[in-house]
Amino acid sequence: MQNAALIHKSDFSEAVGSYLLLTKPTIMLLVVLSGAVAIFIEGSLLSSPMKCGAILLAVYLTGGCANALNQFFERDIDAKMARTQKRRPLPQGKIQPTNALVFTIAIGVIGVLIFGLMFNWLSAMLSLGTIIFYGFFYTLWLKPNTPQNIVIGGVAGAMAPIGVWAGITGEITLEPILVFLIVFLWTPPHFWALALYCKDDYIKAGLPMMPVVKGERETLKQMFAYTILTVLVSLWLAVIHSGWIYDVASVSLGAIFIKRNWETLQNYSEQSAKKLFFFSITYLFGLFAALILDRIVQMLF
């Protein structure tokens, strides 16, 4: 009896974990963090922890819906790629496609309604647009048809600060646009670093990723250009968002990010691309953590 209960509990935990994986939780951690940055920069919602939690939950649900739609439509492609076939629940058969679609629609609807009913319909429409753009336009048209898929599709992954800011204030101003631009411009060097050392997977899946279509050298050149632009925008944000912690972080992390990209451009190897990919995550986490810490210090002192 006890063993049967333990098995049932284990099955339930595995099922919950599989549905969570549909939302791409690692990616969503960065998306939610970018939304939290908007909360801290704007400031007025910090006195209401419940509303802070609600708006970040809405970000996770709508972003997770877009990611789950992506996995639903790409389940056959994911089954061909070594990077995804053993890590995603649909190609592993842990979730039936119909169940995945029902779950996806449910979390998307809930997320949009939280934005609309608790905040405003501008933020709800921005979130719905993000789901449609990434889940359908990017997944079904951009990704299989153009090597610029990541650049254009990066709009969806960068929308959280704009959606959150709109939810709080009912408008869109320069600050969330700059945070949006940081994520948008950071996405190509981040993702193309991954695409470089997973190039064989994309060839096997027939996807026209930049390293497959343009080759390693051209990809690395474009990664370097986007890295420069990312750092410049982060410095622009430092000018209008005065705070010594972020100032130091944007300069030091930016210098390292540029240096790592330059070294990879000059002496490319799969290992250097992999290291660059992981550092790019550290860069964005560090930048946004510094922004939030700046705001906390200002509140305390």
PAKOL-914730 format. One record per residue (C-alpha): x, y, z; residue number from 0. Coordinates in Angstrom, 2 decimals. Layout:
BEGIN
ATOM	X	Y	Z	NUM
...
//
This chain:
BEGIN
ATOM	0.00	0.00	0.00	0
ATOM	2.76	2.40	1.01	1
ATOM	4.84	1.43	-2.04	2
ATOM	1.84	2.07	-4.32	3
ATOM	1.39	5.53	-2.78	4
ATOM	5.08	6.34	-3.31	5
ATOM	4.90	5.21	-6.94	6
ATOM	1.78	7.34	-7.48	7
ATOM	3.51	10.36	-5.91	8
ATOM	6.58	9.77	-8.09	9
ATOM	4.44	9.57	-11.25	10
ATOM	2.67	12.79	-10.30	11
ATOM	5.97	14.61	-9.70	12
ATOM	7.32	13.38	-13.03	13
ATOM	4.17	14.56	-14.84	14
ATOM	4.38	18.01	-13.21	15
ATOM	8.05	18.21	-14.13	16
ATOM	7.29	17.29	-17.74	17
ATOM	4.63	19.98	-18.09	18
ATOM	6.98	22.49	-16.49	19
ATOM	9.64	21.58	-19.07	20
ATOM	7.19	22.55	-21.82	21
ATOM	7.49	26.16	-20.64	22
ATOM	11.33	26.10	-20.94	23
ATOM	11.90	27.15	-17.30	24
ATOM	15.59	28.01	-17.74	25
ATOM	14.78	30.50	-20.48	26
ATOM	11.79	31.79	-18.53	27
ATOM	14.01	32.57	-15.54	28
ATOM	15.79	35.19	-17.66	29
ATOM	12.50	36.45	-19.09	30
ATOM	10.98	36.86	-15.61	31
ATOM	14.18	38.56	-14.42	32
ATOM	13.91	41.11	-17.24	33
ATOM	10.31	41.74	-16.16	34
ATOM	11.46	42.18	-12.55	35
ATOM	13.96	44.79	-13.74	36
ATOM	11.06	46.85	-15.09	37
ATOM	9.27	46.56	-11.72	38
ATOM	12.32	47.78	-9.81	39
ATOM	13.20	50.62	-12.20	40
ATOM	9.62	51.91	-12.28	41
ATOM	9.25	51.44	-8.53	42
ATOM	5.57	52.09	-7.79	43
ATOM	4.55	48.42	-7.61	44
ATOM	7.18	47.53	-5.01	45
ATOM	4.81	48.51	-2.20	46
ATOM	2.42	45.73	-3.31	47
ATOM	4.20	42.34	-3.18	48
ATOM	1.00	40.53	-4.22	49
ATOM	0.73	42.55	-7.43	50
ATOM	4.46	42.09	-8.09	51
ATOM	4.00	38.34	-7.81	52
ATOM	0.87	38.40	-9.98	53
ATOM	2.47	40.33	-12.84	54
ATOM	5.57	38.11	-12.83	55
ATOM	3.33	35.03	-12.78	56
ATOM	1.50	36.44	-15.81	57
ATOM	4.87	36.94	-17.53	58
ATOM	5.80	33.32	-16.82	59
ATOM	2.46	31.91	-17.96	60
ATOM	2.32	33.86	-21.23	61
ATOM	6.00	33.34	-22.01	62
ATOM	5.70	29.68	-21.04	63
ATOM	2.68	29.37	-23.34	64
ATOM	4.72	30.70	-26.28	65
ATOM	7.55	28.25	-25.48	66
ATOM	5.13	25.34	-25.12	67
ATOM	3.53	26.16	-28.49	68
ATOM	7.02	26.15	-29.97	69
ATOM	7.66	22.66	-28.56	70
ATOM	4.24	21.41	-29.66	71
ATOM	4.83	22.43	-33.28	72
ATOM	8.49	21.33	-33.31	73
ATOM	8.07	17.95	-31.61	74
ATOM	9.10	16.06	-34.76	75
ATOM	12.13	18.32	-35.28	76
ATOM	13.10	18.00	-31.60	77
ATOM	13.05	14.20	-31.99	78
ATOM	15.80	14.48	-34.65	79
ATOM	18.17	16.70	-32.64	80
ATOM	20.54	15.28	-30.04	81
ATOM	20.25	18.48	-27.99	82
ATOM	16.48	18.15	-27.58	83
ATOM	15.40	14.55	-28.19	84
ATOM	16.32	13.40	-24.67	85
ATOM	15.54	16.66	-22.86	86
ATOM	12.06	17.62	-24.02	87
ATOM	8.91	15.76	-22.92	88
ATOM	7.10	15.50	-26.27	89
ATOM	9.79	13.63	-28.25	90
ATOM	10.30	11.42	-25.19	91
ATOM	6.60	10.53	-25.16	92
ATOM	6.14	11.74	-21.58	93
ATOM	3.20	13.95	-22.60	94
ATOM	0.65	13.34	-25.34	95
ATOM	0.49	16.19	-27.92	96
ATOM	-3.22	16.82	-27.26	97
ATOM	-2.61	17.15	-23.53	98
ATOM	0.32	19.46	-24.18	99
ATOM	-1.84	21.69	-26.38	100
ATOM	-4.62	21.90	-23.78	101
ATOM	-2.08	22.81	-21.09	102
ATOM	-0.50	25.41	-23.39	103
ATOM	-3.79	27.13	-24.19	104
ATOM	-4.84	27.08	-20.53	105
ATOM	-1.72	28.79	-19.16	106
ATOM	-1.79	31.33	-22.00	107
ATOM	-5.41	32.27	-21.31	108
ATOM	-4.78	32.54	-17.56	109
ATOM	-1.70	34.71	-18.09	110
ATOM	-3.43	37.10	-20.49	111
ATOM	-6.43	37.39	-18.13	112
ATOM	-4.17	38.22	-15.18	113
ATOM	-2.66	41.05	-17.22	114
ATOM	-6.05	42.26	-18.41	115
ATOM	-8.13	41.96	-15.23	116
ATOM	-5.52	42.88	-12.61	117
ATOM	-3.58	45.46	-14.61	118
ATOM	-4.77	46.71	-18.01	119
ATOM	-5.68	45.44	-21.46	120
ATOM	-2.68	47.11	-23.13	121
ATOM	-0.36	44.70	-21.29	122
ATOM	-2.76	41.82	-22.02	123
ATOM	-2.72	42.56	-25.75	124
ATOM	1.08	42.90	-25.77	125
ATOM	1.34	39.49	-24.10	126
ATOM	-1.16	37.90	-26.46	127
ATOM	0.77	39.37	-29.39	128
ATOM	3.99	37.87	-28.02	129
ATOM	2.38	34.41	-27.81	130
ATOM	1.09	34.64	-31.38	131
ATOM	4.35	36.07	-32.72	132
ATOM	6.64	33.47	-31.14	133
ATOM	4.34	30.46	-31.03	134
ATOM	3.12	30.76	-34.60	135
ATOM	4.99	33.34	-36.73	136
ATOM	8.50	32.54	-35.45	137
ATOM	8.03	28.79	-35.03	138
ATOM	6.08	28.02	-38.21	139
ATOM	7.50	30.59	-40.64	140
ATOM	10.66	32.38	-39.52	141
ATOM	12.64	29.50	-38.05	142
ATOM	12.35	27.12	-41.04	143
ATOM	12.77	29.82	-43.70	144
ATOM	15.41	32.43	-42.84	145
ATOM	18.80	32.55	-41.07	146
ATOM	17.59	35.81	-39.52	147
ATOM	15.02	33.82	-37.52	148
ATOM	16.75	34.41	-34.19	149
ATOM	17.15	38.14	-34.80	150
ATOM	13.50	38.74	-35.66	151
ATOM	12.18	36.14	-33.25	152
ATOM	14.20	37.77	-30.47	153
ATOM	11.48	40.41	-30.26	154
ATOM	9.26	37.93	-28.40	155
ATOM	11.91	36.95	-25.86	156
ATOM	12.63	40.61	-25.08	157
ATOM	9.05	41.81	-24.56	158
ATOM	8.68	41.13	-20.82	159
ATOM	9.96	44.53	-19.56	160
ATOM	7.68	46.39	-21.98	161
ATOM	4.66	44.26	-21.03	162
ATOM	5.34	44.69	-17.30	163
ATOM	5.92	48.44	-17.60	164
ATOM	2.73	48.82	-19.62	165
ATOM	0.87	46.76	-17.01	166
ATOM	2.03	49.04	-14.20	167
ATOM	1.80	52.45	-15.89	168
ATOM	-0.50	51.99	-18.89	169
ATOM	2.20	53.40	-21.20	170
ATOM	5.57	52.58	-22.75	171
ATOM	8.57	54.86	-22.06	172
ATOM	12.30	54.88	-22.79	173
ATOM	13.46	52.77	-19.81	174
ATOM	11.62	49.54	-20.72	175
ATOM	12.52	50.03	-24.37	176
ATOM	16.23	50.09	-23.42	177
ATOM	15.85	46.92	-21.33	178
ATOM	13.99	45.37	-24.29	179
ATOM	16.84	46.38	-26.62	180
ATOM	19.47	44.85	-24.34	181
ATOM	17.72	41.47	-24.46	182
ATOM	16.89	41.77	-28.16	183
ATOM	20.48	42.61	-29.20	184
ATOM	21.97	40.08	-26.77	185
ATOM	19.93	37.20	-28.23	186
ATOM	21.86	36.69	-31.52	187
ATOM	25.36	36.35	-29.97	188
ATOM	23.88	34.22	-27.19	189
ATOM	21.92	31.83	-29.40	190
ATOM	24.35	31.74	-32.33	191
ATOM	27.11	30.64	-29.93	192
ATOM	24.88	27.65	-29.15	193
ATOM	24.08	27.14	-32.83	194
ATOM	27.80	27.05	-33.66	195
ATOM	28.57	24.05	-31.48	196
ATOM	25.23	22.39	-32.26	197
ATOM	25.48	23.03	-36.01	198
ATOM	25.22	19.34	-36.96	199
ATOM	21.88	19.13	-35.15	200
ATOM	20.45	21.98	-37.21	201
ATOM	21.77	20.46	-40.45	202
ATOM	20.09	17.17	-39.51	203
ATOM	16.82	18.98	-38.74	204
ATOM	16.99	21.03	-41.95	205
ATOM	16.83	24.39	-40.15	206
ATOM	18.61	27.37	-41.80	207
ATOM	20.45	28.66	-38.74	208
ATOM	23.09	31.30	-39.35	209
ATOM	26.15	28.99	-38.95	210
ATOM	24.58	26.50	-41.38	211
ATOM	23.71	29.07	-44.05	212
ATOM	26.47	31.67	-43.70	213
ATOM	29.26	29.65	-42.09	214
ATOM	31.21	30.09	-38.88	215
ATOM	33.23	33.19	-39.80	216
ATOM	30.26	35.29	-40.91	217
ATOM	28.26	34.18	-37.88	218
ATOM	31.09	35.19	-35.55	219
ATOM	31.38	38.60	-37.21	220
ATOM	27.68	39.26	-36.74	221
ATOM	27.85	38.02	-33.14	222
ATOM	30.62	40.52	-32.44	223
ATOM	28.63	43.38	-33.99	224
ATOM	25.53	42.55	-31.93	225
ATOM	27.66	42.29	-28.79	226
ATOM	29.01	45.82	-29.34	227
ATOM	25.45	47.12	-29.79	228
ATOM	24.27	45.27	-26.66	229
ATOM	26.99	46.85	-24.55	230
ATOM	26.35	50.33	-25.99	231
ATOM	22.65	50.13	-25.11	232
ATOM	23.52	48.88	-21.61	233
ATOM	25.73	51.97	-21.19	234
ATOM	22.91	54.21	-22.47	235
ATOM	20.72	52.76	-19.72	236
ATOM	23.49	53.57	-17.23	237
ATOM	23.30	57.23	-18.28	238
ATOM	19.57	57.55	-17.54	239
ATOM	19.48	55.08	-14.64	240
ATOM	22.15	56.45	-12.35	241
ATOM	23.54	53.94	-9.86	242
ATOM	27.13	52.98	-9.19	243
ATOM	26.47	49.22	-8.93	244
ATOM	24.92	49.06	-12.39	245
ATOM	27.53	51.48	-13.79	246
ATOM	30.36	49.20	-12.66	247
ATOM	28.55	46.06	-13.84	248
ATOM	27.65	47.42	-17.28	249
ATOM	31.24	48.55	-17.96	250
ATOM	33.06	45.51	-16.53	251
ATOM	30.69	42.81	-17.78	252
ATOM	30.41	44.57	-21.14	253
ATOM	34.20	44.67	-21.54	254
ATOM	34.46	40.95	-20.76	255
ATOM	31.59	40.12	-23.14	256
ATOM	33.26	42.02	-25.98	257
ATOM	36.65	40.44	-25.19	258
ATOM	35.19	36.91	-25.17	259
ATOM	33.46	37.51	-28.50	260
ATOM	36.62	38.94	-30.04	261
ATOM	38.74	36.01	-28.84	262
ATOM	36.19	33.53	-30.25	263
ATOM	36.20	35.41	-33.56	264
ATOM	40.00	35.26	-33.76	265
ATOM	40.46	31.67	-32.54	266
ATOM	37.24	29.79	-33.06	267
ATOM	36.63	26.33	-31.64	268
ATOM	33.50	24.55	-30.48	269
ATOM	34.81	24.81	-26.94	270
ATOM	35.27	28.59	-27.19	271
ATOM	31.72	28.93	-28.59	272
ATOM	30.38	26.86	-25.70	273
ATOM	32.21	29.02	-23.14	274
ATOM	30.89	32.16	-24.83	275
ATOM	27.34	30.80	-24.72	276
ATOM	27.50	30.20	-20.97	277
ATOM	29.19	33.53	-20.29	278
ATOM	26.46	35.34	-22.22	279
ATOM	23.98	34.01	-19.64	280
ATOM	26.21	35.24	-16.82	281
ATOM	26.42	38.62	-18.54	282
ATOM	22.67	39.16	-18.71	283
ATOM	22.01	37.80	-15.21	284
ATOM	24.78	40.02	-13.81	285
ATOM	23.54	43.11	-15.62	286
ATOM	19.95	42.71	-14.45	287
ATOM	20.92	41.71	-10.92	288
ATOM	22.98	44.91	-10.71	289
ATOM	19.99	47.00	-11.84	290
ATOM	17.78	45.43	-9.18	291
ATOM	20.45	45.76	-6.48	292
ATOM	20.91	49.43	-7.38	293
ATOM	17.20	50.06	-6.80	294
ATOM	17.25	48.18	-3.46	295
ATOM	20.24	50.22	-2.26	296
ATOM	18.49	53.45	-3.28	297
ATOM	15.36	52.41	-1.35	298
ATOM	17.36	51.54	1.78	299
ATOM	19.60	54.59	1.78	300
//
